[in-house]
C-alpha cells in the first residue's frame, strides 16, 4: 500500500460516526451508505464505591456507532435543491434491542428533510444539535467507541424529544396529593434525558450557513411537543427549550470549533417553591492540527447547571481532553486522555447525570489501527475509565451504548439491588478496564 492510499484510508476510515454520517451528499440522486464496526471486548468492572458489587470480568461483541442509511438530493434549479436522509442503527451481532432509545427504527439516527440554496441549508427532523457536532473537530482521532465525546465531555449522550416530566413520573398536584402517571404516557415518542449535552434531538429545526473561507456556523433548536397543563405543577408549567450553536473553521491542516448551548426546563423542580424552568448552559472550544505524520487535538468545556430548587442544587462541571494519532507502519497509533475535576460550586454529595460534586473522573485510551483498504481497518484498543467515590456518592461515566455493565445500587436494607449487569451502565464508583479487538468497514 503506498503512502497516499494509506493517508486516504486513515482519514476515511477513522472519522467519527457523528460527523461522517451527518454529512448530506452534494450531488443529485439517491445513495445507500453505512458503517459497520464490531469489537470483541473483554472488560473488568471493579467493586463499586459503596462495596455492594463484586468485581466481575466478562466479554462481549460491541457494535459502537453502527449505522445504515439512505440519502438523496434533487436539483430544483436556480441553485436550490431539496435533500433527505434516513438513518438507523444496526447490530450485526444480532442483538435484539427493542428499546426506543436505541435508534433501531428507521429514522432513529440523524434523519430529516432539508432545502439547500446559496444562503445555506434549512433542515428539520431528528439530528445532532450543533453543540454535539462541534465535538467532531477532535474526536475523530480515536477508533471504536472510545472517544471522550458523549462520555466525559458532555456528561453523557442522549437521543429523543425534549423530555416531559409527565412521562412515568409521580406528579405533585399542588394540594398535597400525588398522582402516579403511567410510563405509557409518552410511548409514541422517546424522550431524552435532561442532563446530557451530546444530544440528537427529535423535532429539530436547524440552519447551516455556507462555508466562507473555511468558516461555517450552525444554529438549532427543537420544538417541545410534550407540554402539560398549569394545574399539574404548583410553580407553573415546565417549558422545555434547547438553543444550540457552533462556529467551525477548517483551513489546511488546522480545524477549530467553538459552541454554546442552553437548556431551559429540562430538569424541572416539580414541588411547591421549586424552579420549574431552570436554565443550564454549556460552552466548549476545541481544535485539531494535522502536521503530516501525525495529528493532535484538544478540547475544553464547562457545563453549568442551574439550581432547580431540589436537593441537587447548582453545579459547574469543567472537563477537558487531549488526543492524537501518528502514522506507524501500515496504519496509525492513537491515544486519548480526558478528565473532569468533578462538580464545582455545588453542594456536598450532589450528583447531576454522571457527575458528582468534587469527585474527579479520568479516561485513558491507547490503540492501533491496521489499515486494510480505504474503507476497511482492524484495530486494537485499551481503555480505562477511573470513576471516583467519596464514601457516599460517586461518578458513573460509561461508554455510549456500551456493553452490559454492573448496574446496581444499595437497597433500603443496605444490600445490593439490580446487580445483574444486564443493562448498559455502571454503579457509582466503578472503574472499567477494557481491551478490544475491532474490525470496521464503511460504504
SULQUIKA-V35249 format. One record per backbone hydrogen bond with DSSP energy under -0.5 kcal/mol. NH is the residue of the N-H (numbers start at 1). CO is the residue of the C=O. If there is no record, write none. Layout:
# SULQUIKA-V35249
nh & co
NH & CO
NH & CO
This chain:
# SULQUIKA-V35249
nh & co
6 & 2
7 & 3
8 & 4
9 & 5
10 & 6
11 & 7
12 & 8
13 & 9
14 & 10
19 & 16
20 & 16
21 & 17
22 & 19
23 & 20
29 & 73
31 & 71
33 & 69
35 & 67
36 & 441
38 & 439
39 & 62
40 & 437
41 & 39
41 & 60
42 & 435
43 & 58
44 & 433
45 & 56
46 & 44
46 & 431
49 & 428
50 & 428
51 & 48
56 & 45
58 & 43
60 & 41
62 & 39
62 & 60
64 & 62
65 & 63
66 & 63
67 & 35
68 & 88
69 & 33
70 & 86
71 & 31
72 & 84
73 & 29
74 & 82
76 & 80
77 & 80
80 & 77
81 & 116
82 & 74
83 & 114
84 & 72
85 & 112
86 & 70
88 & 68
89 & 103
94 & 91
97 & 95
98 & 96
102 & 99
103 & 100
107 & 87
108 & 105
109 & 87
111 & 126
112 & 85
113 & 124
114 & 83
115 & 122
116 & 81
117 & 120
120 & 117
121 & 208
122 & 115
123 & 206
124 & 113
125 & 204
126 & 111
127 & 125
127 & 201
129 & 199
132 & 129
133 & 129
134 & 130
135 & 132
136 & 133
137 & 134
138 & 135
139 & 135
141 & 138
142 & 139
146 & 143
150 & 153
151 & 148
152 & 148
153 & 148
154 & 152
155 & 152
156 & 151
158 & 198
160 & 200
161 & 190
167 & 164
168 & 166
168 & 182
169 & 166
171 & 169
171 & 179
173 & 171
173 & 177
179 & 171
180 & 178
181 & 169
185 & 182
186 & 183
187 & 184
189 & 186
192 & 161
197 & 154
197 & 156
198 & 156
199 & 197
200 & 158
201 & 127
201 & 199
202 & 160
204 & 125
204 & 201
205 & 221
206 & 123
207 & 219
208 & 121
209 & 217
212 & 210
212 & 215
213 & 211
215 & 212
216 & 248
218 & 246
219 & 207
220 & 244
221 & 205
222 & 242
223 & 203
225 & 223
227 & 225
232 & 229
233 & 230
234 & 270
236 & 233
240 & 238
241 & 264
243 & 262
244 & 220
245 & 260
246 & 218
247 & 258
248 & 216
249 & 256
250 & 214
251 & 254
254 & 251
255 & 288
256 & 249
257 & 286
258 & 247
259 & 284
260 & 245
261 & 282
262 & 243
263 & 280
264 & 241
265 & 278
269 & 275
270 & 268
274 & 271
275 & 308
276 & 274
278 & 275
280 & 263
280 & 278
281 & 304
282 & 261
283 & 302
284 & 259
285 & 300
286 & 257
287 & 298
288 & 255
289 & 296
290 & 253
291 & 289
291 & 294
293 & 291
295 & 325
296 & 289
297 & 323
298 & 287
299 & 321
300 & 285
301 & 319
302 & 283
303 & 317
304 & 281
305 & 315
308 & 306
313 & 310
315 & 305
316 & 344
317 & 303
318 & 342
319 & 301
320 & 339
321 & 299
322 & 337
323 & 297
324 & 335
325 & 295
326 & 333
327 & 293
328 & 331
331 & 328
332 & 369
333 & 326
334 & 367
335 & 324
336 & 365
337 & 322
338 & 363
339 & 320
340 & 361
341 & 318
343 & 356
344 & 316
350 & 347
352 & 355
355 & 352
356 & 359
357 & 350
358 & 343
359 & 356
360 & 358
361 & 340
362 & 386
363 & 338
364 & 384
365 & 336
366 & 382
367 & 334
368 & 380
369 & 332
370 & 378
371 & 330
371 & 369
372 & 376
373 & 376
377 & 440
378 & 370
379 & 438
380 & 368
381 & 436
382 & 366
383 & 434
384 & 364
385 & 432
386 & 362
386 & 384
387 & 385
388 & 360
390 & 393
392 & 393
395 & 388
396 & 354
402 & 399
405 & 423
406 & 425
407 & 425
409 & 417
411 & 415
414 & 411
417 & 409
421 & 407
425 & 423
427 & 406
429 & 395
430 & 427
432 & 385
433 & 44
434 & 383
435 & 42
436 & 381
437 & 40
438 & 379
439 & 38
440 & 377
441 & 36
442 & 375
443 & 34
